[in-house]
């Protein structure tokens, strides 16, 4: 496994799913990990506990990555707590399970703002 000791990682959408798995693997490799979530605060706290149990530092931040102000505050919080950011994994995603032709302009914009920005 790669050695990420001394590195700081931010994983968006890390309270569950692929983001959660990425956050845990980064911690297992030695990185301190910033856990980001929007609505699953209990799940975010749980993964943060698992990261701490591995002897890594962690920070849990609620931020909607589709909102520029939230992203600025998230990055500023990382800077204040850790002094830098070495690794970014953008795992936050939204969009629902619907055919593209059934997505409203609002659905499409929300998915693009979260998944692509």
C-alpha positions as CSV (number, residue, x, y, z in Angstrom):
1,X,0.0,0.0,0.0
2,X,1.2,3.5,-0.7
3,X,2.4,5.5,2.3
4,X,0.5,8.7,2.8
5,X,1.8,9.5,6.3
6,X,1.8,13.2,6.9
7,X,-0.6,13.9,4.1
8,X,-4.0,15.6,4.5
9,X,-6.9,14.4,2.4
10,X,-10.4,15.8,1.8
11,X,-13.0,13.4,0.5
12,X,-16.3,15.1,-0.5
13,X,-19.4,12.9,0.1
14,X,-17.4,10.8,2.5
15,X,-20.2,9.9,4.9
16,X,-21.3,6.9,2.8
17,X,-20.7,4.9,-0.3
18,X,-17.6,5.2,-2.4
19,X,-16.6,8.4,-0.6
20,X,-16.7,6.6,2.8
21,X,-14.5,3.7,1.4
22,X,-12.0,6.2,-0.1
23,X,-11.8,8.1,3.2
24,X,-11.1,4.9,5.1
25,X,-8.5,3.7,2.6
26,X,-6.7,7.0,2.7
27,X,-6.6,6.8,6.5
28,X,-5.3,3.2,6.4
29,X,-2.5,4.5,4.1
30,X,-1.6,7.1,6.7
31,X,-3.4,10.3,5.7
32,X,-5.3,12.5,8.0
33,X,-8.8,12.8,6.5
34,X,-11.4,15.6,6.3
35,X,-14.9,14.0,6.2
36,X,-17.4,16.0,4.2
37,X,-21.2,15.4,4.2
38,X,-24.4,17.3,3.5
39,X,-27.2,15.3,5.3
40,X,-25.8,12.2,6.9
41,X,-24.2,13.6,10.1
42,X,-24.4,10.4,12.1
43,X,-22.7,8.5,9.3
44,X,-20.0,11.2,9.0
45,X,-19.3,11.0,12.7
46,X,-19.1,7.2,12.5
47,X,-16.5,7.2,9.7
48,X,-14.6,9.9,11.6
49,X,-14.5,7.6,14.6
50,X,-13.1,4.8,12.4
51,X,-10.4,7.1,11.1
52,X,-9.4,8.2,14.6
53,X,-9.3,4.5,15.7
54,X,-6.6,4.1,13.0
55,X,-4.6,6.8,14.8
56,X,-5.3,9.5,12.2
57,X,-6.5,13.1,12.7
58,X,-9.9,13.9,11.2
59,X,-12.3,16.7,10.9
60,X,-16.0,16.5,10.0
61,X,-17.5,19.3,7.9
62,X,-21.0,19.8,6.7
63,X,-20.7,21.5,3.3
64,X,-22.8,21.4,0.1
65,X,-20.2,21.3,-2.6
66,X,-22.7,22.7,-5.1
67,X,-22.6,26.0,-3.1
68,X,-19.5,28.1,-3.7
69,X,-19.7,29.7,-0.3
70,X,-19.8,26.3,1.4
71,X,-16.8,25.2,-0.6
72,X,-14.8,28.3,0.4
73,X,-15.7,27.7,4.1
74,X,-14.8,24.1,3.8
75,X,-11.3,24.8,2.3
76,X,-10.7,27.6,4.9
77,X,-11.6,25.2,7.7
78,X,-9.1,22.6,6.3
79,X,-6.5,25.3,6.1
80,X,-7.1,26.4,9.7
81,X,-7.2,22.9,11.1
82,X,-4.4,21.2,9.1
83,X,-2.5,24.0,7.5
84,X,-2.7,22.5,4.0
85,X,-4.5,20.1,1.7
86,X,-2.5,17.4,-0.2
87,X,-5.2,15.2,-1.6
88,X,-8.7,15.9,-2.9
89,X,-11.2,13.1,-3.8
90,X,-14.5,14.5,-5.2
91,X,-17.0,11.8,-4.4
92,X,-20.1,13.9,-3.7
93,X,-22.8,13.1,-6.2
94,X,-26.5,13.6,-6.8
95,X,-29.0,13.2,-9.6
96,X,-31.3,10.5,-8.7
97,X,-32.2,7.5,-10.8
98,X,-34.2,8.9,-13.7
99,X,-33.7,8.9,-17.5
100,X,-32.1,12.1,-18.7
101,X,-35.1,13.0,-20.7
102,X,-37.3,12.9,-17.6
103,X,-35.0,15.2,-15.6
104,X,-36.3,18.8,-15.3
105,X,-33.9,21.7,-15.8
106,X,-33.8,22.1,-12.0
107,X,-32.8,18.4,-11.6
108,X,-30.1,18.7,-14.3
109,X,-28.7,21.9,-12.8
110,X,-28.5,20.5,-9.3
111,X,-26.7,17.3,-10.5
112,X,-24.2,19.4,-12.6
113,X,-23.5,21.8,-9.7
114,X,-22.7,18.9,-7.3
115,X,-21.2,16.4,-9.6
116,X,-19.1,18.5,-11.9
117,X,-18.2,21.9,-10.3
